[in-house]
Amino acid sequence: MTPSRRRLLPYSSVLVAALAFARPAAALDLGDPESAPALEVHAFVSQGYAKSTDNDYLLHSSKGSFEMSEAGLNFTSQLTERFRVGIQLFAYDLGTLGNYAARADWFYLDYRLKDWLGVRAGRTKLPFGLYSDVSDIDAARTPILLPQSIYPQTNRYFLLGVTGGSVYGYVNLGRAGALDYRAVGGAIPVNPAQIGAPPELSSIDIPYMAAGRFMWETPVSGLRLGVSLLVLKLNETGVLSTTPGPTNVSLNDVVYSAIGSVEYAWHDLLIAAEYGQARSVLHDDQPALFPQGATVDAGGYGLVAYRLTKWLQPSVYYSFFAANRNLGDQAANMTTNDENIQDDVAGTLRFDVNNFWIVKVEGHYMHGTAALGAVPTAAPNWGLFLIKTTAYF
């Protein structure tokens, strides 16, 4: 744990994704639907490669690395007309993270009373921003990396889902369109080793999180507007190397976050943009090392994707992140400091080889090092190249 410990969860409560058009793949359907509940089985496996001009990003990218793999297997079954169950097993490797340790990525019991009211219990997906609840589906988006300055890949392991319950529904508003809503509450189990936490950090605990997303499907065909709200408590403990000796440190953080979303889909064109802010209020037992108070981080992105043919879809996006926006004159210096900003211009080519296999090629130009943590020798301007292939059914 270091005084720059906020790098551990950079903009953790503003989850923003940039998805485009997914091509459906067939599911393996087991059982006779007329005599017993049918079991749907889906699976995916991905392998990627990353090379950066400077800086190690997510993995040992400065030398080129294949430590970018993931695999998942999920089962869902419609037990009755209203009752559904599901589970996904997932394993991944991303640099020092994951190391192919298998776990239940999500699981749920779902009962839909009406179109406008359903309940779900288990480890349910987090509804935040346009696409956070489908961020585990590589085939559902064009980019390899979602905008990392506000949707860090290192946080995917535990911020995909919440252990607790949710309510959801779809309300037809007639000529005014429709309202799609979801609200969740619960806790998030965190293993510090799985998220690349500093070795000084001995434990992380998120005892509660509450989030809600409200999406308005406007009368304009293809246009959606939304707002998402989130609050969570984060507890961290560890041992900090100080003079004259080690110091036990306990930090308690409450994070409040909000994001506004807009998406327009028309034929083969997708335009999406989101902006959000996260306010973090810190309390700790070592105020001399970690001053009390609040900080405000902000981030957003704009994305355009277009399907040129059934097998080729390019996309481009610009995303930004700025830390400590609320510190007055000091913020002017900090947000121009390379360590407190992250600008990312990305372009992707997605090739759909067939309905079960995709290949993606992606390039990034980065300015700033906010996503790298405390790396004093980090280059402020750098490039990143990625290639990834995914097979799925």
Summary of the structure (lengths in Angstrom):
residues: 393
radius of gyration: 21.2
end to end distance: 41.7
largest distance: 73.2
contacts: 1296
relative contact order: 0.18
helix: 10%
strand: 56%
